[in-house]
Amino acid sequence: MKKVLLVFFASIMVAASVTASPTRTVAVNPGDWIKFGDVTVTWNSNDPNASKVWYGMDLETYNQTEWVKMEFTQVSGTNVTIQVLQHFKNGTEENSSSWVDVETGEGEGEGVLISANLNENDAMYTSGYYSTWLINETITRTYPDGARQTNHINMTYTVDYFYSMNFYWDRATGILVEDSFEMRNQTGEYLTTWSIDFKITESNVWVIPEFPSIIILLLFMMITLLAVIVYKRKHSMQLKKHSFLISLARANIIAFSIVKLEYCEGRQLFQSHS
């Protein structure tokens, strides 16, 4: 559904210089998905003519949205296909599909996914409308899967009204994890303010947040090595204990045999004297 994608990006851009672009890469796989279950919409106006539809964004529709799930279904080079499922509070759902090129920014799914491993001052995309959007900073933010290195873009401007947008992408994967919009319009005595916030609540992308696989491998190797050492020591002690018990048993048998032999000889000697 196009409308739910429009909420992520709808505004007039301010020109900015673009730095040299890094190599653009896709870090998601078919079957990866994200779910925005934290959807917050606010609206306040004393203007009888104020509209809840602004540049294609229908605030009432988003206010009735319980969650939005986006699944990456196909990957071809830098082109990614996205399946969108929007679930409403009344139980109804709407499906749509879109796509985005994480290098050029082409496609109707722009903003949902950007290139992985971008840095401060890198452009969001290399061409077109969003090539002037530069990453302001890379910061650590906490989400359900843990603390993540996150690329942040803020766009704020004032024309006849105040409008501010904030977008946060997981740096390692380029996945959008949070965005927010705020608008304030003063016309004479009339004041209209509204905001929309989307935040990720679930995903199957991160099992252990930003925990390098090489560390997992090293830990596994260390644990395995320790287990082998403990086993060998324990087994060695068991063997020694077993050998000792066998020797002890043999000694007891010998001692018992000697005692028995001496007892028999003594009895014979006693009988011969009686």
N, C-alpha and C positions, 0 to 999 in steps of 0.2 A: 504494500500500500504506500503510495507516494507521500500521503499526508504525514505519516509518522516519520518519514525520512526528512521531510522539509523542516521539522521542528529542530533538527540538529544544525541546519544551516539556512538562514534566510536573512540577508542584510545587504546594504550597500558598502563596498569596501573602500578603505583609504589606502592610496598608493604607498608602497614602501620598497626600499631597495632589497634585492634578492642576492644572497651570497651563493657561492659555488655549491652545486647540489651534490650530495653524496649518492652512492649507489643505492637504488631503491629495491627493497626485498620484501617478499611475502613471508610471514612467519606463522600463518595459520594453515590448517589442513582441513580437507573436507570432513564434515562431521563435528567440527568445533562449533560451539555455540556460546552465546552470552545472553543473560536475562536481566532486563531492567525492571526490578520489582519495586523500586523506591521511586515513585512518581508523585511529585508534589506540584500543585497548581494553586496560585493565589490570584485574586482579582478584587480590586476596590475602585469604585468610581462614583462620582456624584453627577456625571454627565449623562443625561437621559438618552443621548444619541451615541454614546460610546459603543463600539463594536468589540466583540470577543474574538473576532477573526482579524488577524494582523499578518500581512504578507504571507498568506497561505496557511498560517498557523491558527487552528481552531482551538481556542483555550477550553471550550466546553467539552470537546472531544477528548482532549488530553486529561481533563478533570475526571472523565468517566472511565479512563484507562486504568486497569489494575496492574498489568504488566505487559512488557513487550519482549519477545524472544527473537533473536537474530541468529540464524545458523548459516555458516559458510559451507556451501554445498559443492562448489567447483572452484578449482584453482588452475589457471593456465597462464604461466609466466607471471606478469604483474597484475593480471586480471582475475578478480574474485567475484563469484556469484553469491548473492545473499538472499536467503529465504526469511521473510519477516512474518511473525505471527503476533497480532495485537489482540490481547484479551481484555474485555471490558468487565466492569463491575457487575453488570447484569447477566454475565455468563456467556454472552455472544462473543464471537471471534471473527477476525478478518485476516486473510492471508494475502501476501503479495511477494513479489521477487524483484530484485534489483541487482546491480553490479557496479563495481568500481575498479578503476585502474589505479593502483597505489603509487604509480609513478606520475602519470599525467593528471590524475584527478577526474578523468572522464567517467561518466556513468551517473545514475541517479542515487547511488549509495555513497556518494562522497561524504567524508567525515566519519562514517561508521568504522572505516579502516584506513590507516595510512601506513607508510613504510615502517618496518621495524628498525630500531636502533638509530633513530634520528636524535640530533642534539640541539642545544640552544642555538638560535639564529638560522637553523635549517628551515627551508620553505616546506609548508605542508604538502604541496604537490609541485611539480616542476613546471607546469604550464597552466594557462587558462586563469579562471576566476580566482582560484585560491593560491596561485603562485606568489602572491604578495603577503600571504599570511605566514609569519615567522614564529617559530617556537620561542616563547619568552623565557622559559626556564625548564629545567629537569629537576623535579622535586620528588620526595618520598611521601606517598599518601597511603593510607590504610584502607583496605577493602576486605570483603569477607574471606578472601584467600590469603590475606596477610599484607604486609608492607610491600609496596611496589614502587619501582622507579617510574615516574610518570611525567610525560611531556605535556606542558601546559601552554595554552594560547588564550590570551584575553584580548577582546576587541571591544573598546568602549568609545563612544563618540556622542556628541550632542549637536543636533541640527535644530529642529523645532521641538525636539523632545530628547530625553536621555535614554540611551539604549546600551546595554552591556551584555556581553556573551563570554562565557568561560567554557573551555573544552579541555578534557584530560584524557590522554591516551596512554595505555600501558606501553612503556618504551620498548620492552623486549619483544612484543608481538604487534604493536601498532593498533591494538583494539581500543575503541572508545569505551571508557569505563565510567565517565561522568560528564555531564554538561549542564549548564544553567543559563537562563535568559532572564533579564530584568528590563522592564520598560517603565518610564515615568513621563507622562505628558501633561503639561500645565497649559490650559487655554483659558485665559481670563480667570474666572472664578471656578472653573471646572478642572478637576484633577483626576487623572486616571493612572493607576499603577497596577502592574501585574508581574508575575514571575512564573517560570516553569523550571523544574529541576528533575533531571533523570539521573539515576545512579545504579550501577550494577549491583546485583544481589546474589547472582549465581552464575557459574560458568564451569564447563568441563575442561577448560584449557589448562588450568594450573592445579596440579595435584599437590606439589610442595612449592610454595611461592618462592621463585627466584633461588632455588637450591640447585646448584650446578650438578649435572649428572656425574661428572668426574669425581666430585666429593662423595657422592653416594657410592660409586664404585670403590673408591679408596676405603671408605668406611666398611663396606662389605668385605673387602680383602683383609682389613685389619681384624674384623670380628671373626672371620673364618680362621685366620692365623692364630688368634688367641684361643679359639675353640680347639684347634688341633693341638696346641701346646698343652692346654689344660687336659685334653683327652689323653695325650701321651704320658703326661706326668701321672695322671690318675691311673692309667692302664699299667704304667711302670710300677707304681706303688702296689697296685693289685697283684701284679705278677710277683713282686718281692714278697708280699704278704702271703700269696698262694704258695710260693716256694718255701717260705718259712713254716707254713702250716703243714706242708708235705713233709719237710724235714723233721718237724716236731712230732708228726704222726709216726714217721719211721722210727724216731728215737724212742717214742713211747712203746712201739711194737717191740723194738729190740730190748728195751728195759723190761717190758713185761715178760718177754721170752726168757731173759736172764733170771728174773725173779722166779718165774715158773720152773725153770731148769734147776735153780738152786733149791727151790722148795721140794721138787721131786727127789733130788739127790739127798737132801736133808732127811726126807721122809724114809728113803731107802736105808740111809745110814742109821736112823733111829730104829727101824724095824730089825735091822741086822744085830743091833745091840740088845734088843729086848728078848 
